Amino acid sequence: MAPVAALLVVGFLVPLVLVAWLSLMPERTFGLDAGLTGANYVTAVRDGYVVPLGWSLAFAAATTAICLLVSWPMAKVLSRRGSGFALAVTVLVALPIFISESVRLFGTALLLMPRGGILAGSVNALFGVQIGSILYTKTATLVGLVYVYLPFALFPMILGLAQVPRDQVEAARDLGASGWQVLREVELPNAMPGLLIGGLLVFVLAFGANTEANILGGQSVAVITKSIDQRFSYAQDWPLGSALTILVAAITAAVVFPVLARIDLDRLLRR
């Protein structure tokens, strides 16, 4: 474990410590030896950065909920059907992961464009009906997030449902349990590790997402990662950008660590 631990320390812990230290420097300072101050965190709250932070949290929570709700029936079907069918569906779901995210999102933008877009143009050509578009809206951003991150919820959930003993499900039904009771008392408790891992993956990735908002949301959507990028690049205010980064990291840790404490990895890995 020593080489891996060293890589994590050098590649993750050290940069995070540097960012945390820089967040305590005076604004628009590029060095690490100025006087310590917490003014950047005050500015982050006072200057309205709470709004994009709230939108990022809302998008992440909504994306996680939708992905889990959609993935559950898909995972149940894939865990029960034959290997050939499951393999074909798995390949179809996983294939977009190997294509650039920007390419996929620009394709989605072409689909959703008003009038000249693929969807609106096809409906007009086939049925003579003019439809509107959700492009450059918060709804389009949410659609893009679900589209991109759905596989990250589906595959851990399939692994989680594989932990559900079929004899327990059959026994519960033989004893008169309803479908809701089987779900609540048997399937959910046994599949919970996969569900939690899938939910964590989607939440963390969606919380830090920026491309979906830029391409599909346009100017109507302001997320915290876009604000961080602007602080580091256009504004050249690295201390404030670092403070926003630490806030995002702290919120992520507050969600991730309590959930990880509830996951029994030994059981999930069948050790």
N, C-alpha and C positions, 0 to 999 in steps of 0.2 A: 504493500500500500504506500510505501514511502515515495516512489516517483510520482504517483497520482496525487498524493497529498501535497507534494512540493509544487506540482503544476497548478493545483487549485489555489495554493497560497499566493504564488507569483501572478497567476492570471486572473484571479478573482478577488482575493482578500486585500492584497496590496493596492490595486486600483481603487477599491471601494474605500479604503482608509484615506487614500489621497483625495478622493472626491469629498469625503466627509470633512477633511481638514480644510480643503479649499472653500467649502461652503461657509466656513467661519472667518474667511478673509473679507476685508472691505470690498465694496462693489467695484467692478471693473479692475480688479487686481489680478495679475497673472502670476505673482509669486506666492510662496508659502510661508514667508517670514514676516508678514505684517501683523498688526495687533489683532487678536481674536475678537470677534463680534458675532452676535446673533441677529444682526439687523437684516440679513438676507431672508431669514425665516419670517420675520415680521413683514418684510416687503412682499413675500410670497402670499401672505394672507391679506394684507392691506390693499395690494394692487390688483386683486381680482383673480389670482391664479387658482383660487379655490373652485371657480366655475369650471374651467377645463378639467381640473382634477375630479370634480364631481361627475362630469360627463364621461370621463374615462372609466370611473367606477361603475356608472350606470350601464355603459356599453358592455363592460366586462361581465357584470352580473347577469344582464339580459342574455348575452351570448352564451354564457355558461348554462343558464336555465334552459334555453331553447335547444342547445346541443345535447344536453342530457335527456330532455324529453323526446327528442327525435331519435337519439341513439338507442334508447332502451328497447323499443319494439324491434328495431333493426338488429340489435345485438341478440335478442331472444331468437329471432328467426335464424340468424347465422349460426348460433350455437346449437340449434336443433336440426337444421337441414344437413344434407349430405355434404361430403367434402368437396365435390365438384362444384356444386352451386355456391357454397360458401367461398371457395377459392375465386370463382369468377366475380362475385360481388365485391370481395375484398380487393381484388386487383383494380376494379373500376373505381372504388372509393379511394384507394391509395395512389392511383396513377397521377392525379393532379398534384400530389405533394412533390413529385419530381419535376414539375414545371415551375418556372419562376413565378413567384407570387404577383409581381407587377404585371406580367403577361396575362395571368388569369384575371386580374382585376380590370385591366384595360379591356379585355374581352367582355367582362361583365358590363363595363361602361358602354361599350358598343351595343350590347344587347338592350340596355335600358334607355338609350338616348331617345329623346322625343322626336317624333316625325321621321327622321332619317335613320333611327336605330333599327336593329334587327327585329325586335319584338313589335314595336309600333308599326314599322314598315310592312311586316308580314301580316299583321292583323288588318291593316288598311288594304293591302293587296288582295287578301282572301275574302274579307267580309265588308270592305268599304267603310270601316269604322275607324275614326280617329280617337286614339286613347292618349291619356297623359303619360307622364313619366315621374318616377320617384328619384331619378338621378339628381345628385347634388342636394340630397336631403339626409336627415338623420336616419330615416328608414333604410335608405340605400346603404349607408355605412353599416347598419346592423345586419342587413342581408349579406354584405361582403364579409363581415366578421364570421357569421355562421357558416358561410360557404367555405371559407378558408380553414377554419379550425374544427369543423365537425369531425374529421378523422381522428383528431387527438382525443376526442371523447369516446368515439366508437370503439376503437381497438382496446383500450384498457377496460371498457365495459364488457366486451366479449370475454376478456380474460377473467373478469370478476364473475360473470354468469357461469363460466366453466367451473367455478367453485361450488355452485348450487347442486347439492345431491339430488338426483332425480327420484330416489326412493323416498326422500322426505316430502317432495312435492306430491308424489302419488299417494303417500300415506295421509297427507293433509286432506287431499281431495276425497279419499276413501272415508275419512272421518267426518265429511260433510262441510269442509271449509269452503267458503266462497272464493271467487277469483281474487277479490280484494284482500281477504284474509291470507291467502297463499302468498300474494305479493308482499304484504306487510310483515308477516310472521316468518316466512321461509326465504323468499327470493331476495328481498332487500337486505336483510342482515348478512346473508352469505355473500352477496355480490357487492357489499358496501366498499371493500378495499378498491376494487376496480372502478366503482362509481366515483369515489373520492379522488383517486389519482387522475381520472379523466377530467373531473371538474376542476382540479387544481391546474392541470396543464392548460385547459382552455382559459381559465380566469387569468393566469399569469401572462399568457401570450396575448390575450385580448386587451388586458390592462396596459401592456406596453406597445400596443399596435399603433401605427401611424399611417401606413400606406393606404389602408382602407379609407380612412377619413380624408386623406389628400385626394385620392382618385375618385371615390364615389361620393364623398360628402362635400367636396369643394369648400367654399367659404362659409357654408352654413354650419360646419362642425368644427369646434375647437377642442382638441384633446390635449392632455398634459404633455405627451411626448412631442407634440408640435411646438408647444411653448418652450420646452427644454431645448429643442433643436434651434429655435430662434434665439434663445439666450446665448448659446454657445457659438452660433455662427454670425447671424446678422447683427445682433446687439453687442457681441463681444463682451458679454457680462458673465464670465465663467463662474464667479462665486454664486450668483443667483441661480444660474443653471445647475450648479452642483447642489444647492439647497433644495431645488425642486426634485432633483434626482434622488436625494436622500429621503425626501418625503415619500416618493413613490416606492423606494426600497423598503421603508419602514412599514408602509401600509401592506405591501406584498408579504413581508415577514409576519405581520400580525394575522394575516389570513392563512399563510402556508404552514407555519410551525404548529399551531393548534390542530390543524387537520392532519398533518403528518403524524402527530402523536397518537391519532386514533387508528392509524393504518397498521395492521399486523402483516409485515412483509414476509415473515416466515410462513404464515398461512397462505399468503398469495403465491409464494414460490414453492409451496408444498414441501417445506423442509421439516 
